[in-house]
Amino acid sequence: MRKFVLDYMPDPDDKRTDWILGYLPEMFSKKRLPAFPAPFRPPQIHRRVAAQLSAFTIHGRFHLGLEKLAHLTRDPRLAKIRVPASRIERIRKDLELCGIVETTVFPELEGLGRELRDF
């Protein structure tokens, strides 16, 4: 895991690099992963990640670590939203009216194909 993360880390002089490396145990050590997940942004990102304004997470020991962290944080940036199946098509149409379509979120050929198929 640590080697994978090192390949995607920001510039070595960037403070975020020190933070995430301090978060992860050394490769092949007996140390356990931290309890909660940690977010990080790689220096180069794929068009899809950029379009979705995404970040990556390194998950810790807790299975529901993101949810638990959101409950423990005063102003969380994460929320679970349950959409009833009966409302999905209406929400999809509302998003389309706002200009959010398949290729907005999935800018590759596959997204374009789905958008053209469903048009």
N, C-alpha and C positions, 0 to 999 in steps of 0.2 A: 504494500500500500504506500509506504513512504517513498519508494522509488517512483511509482506512478505519479504521486503528487509532485515530486521534485521536477518531473518533466513538464509540469503545467504551472509551475510557480511564477509569480511576478519576478521582476528584476531582483537580484540578490541584495541590492541596497534598499529595496522597498521594505518598510516595517512589517507589512503583512506576511512576508516570507518568514521572518523570525517568529512571528506569532504562531503560524500554522506548523512550522517545524517543531516548536516547543510543545505544541498540542499533541503531536504524534509520537509514539514510542519509537525508539531505534529499531531498524529492521532486524528481525530474528531475535529480538530481546524477549524476555519473559514478562515484560510489563504489559498490563492490560490497556485496552483502548480507554480513553476517557468516557465518562458516562453519557454525555450529550453530544449531538452532532455539531460540526463546525462548518460554516460557509466559506467558500473562497471563489475568487474569479481568476481564471487563467489569463495570461497576457494575450493570447490569440484565441479568438472564439469563432465558431462556425456561424454562418448566416442565420441558421435556425435559432441558435442560442441568443444571438443579438436581437432577432425579431421578437422573441418571447421575453426579452429582458431577464434572462435566466441567470442563475448562479449554481454552482455545484456544492454538494455537501459531502462531507466525510462523516459517515455515521458512527456513533459510539456504541456503547454496550446496550443502551435502552432501546428496545424494539420500537416503542412509540416516543422516541426522544424528542422529535420536533413538536409533537402535540404537548408533551409534558413541559417542554421549555416555553411554549406559548402560554401555558397556564401559569407558569411561574414568573413570567416577565410582566412588568408594569404596563408597557405599551407595546404589545407584540405586533410583529409585522406579518404574522401568519394566522390564518383563520380557516376553519373547516366549514365549507358551505355545502349543504345537502340540497340537491335539486331533485324534486319529484319527477319521475319519468314522464308524467303527463305534461310537464312544462318545458321539456327539452326542446321540442320543435318551435315553440313560441319564442324562447330565448334565442335560439339559432336565428330566427327571422329578425328579431330585434337587433342582434349583433350585426347581421348583414346590412340592415338599414343604417347602422353606425359606421359602416365601412370595414368591419372586421369579418373577413372571409377566410376560407381555407388557406389561401396563399399568404395572407397576412401573418398567420401563425406558423405555417409550414411552407417556407418559400422555395422548397426544392421541386423537382419535376413531379414527384409523387403527390404533393399538395396541389399543384396545378392540375394534374389529372383528376383528382377527386373533385376539385372545384368545377372543372369543365363537365364532368360526368353528372354532377348534381345540379347544374345550371338549368 
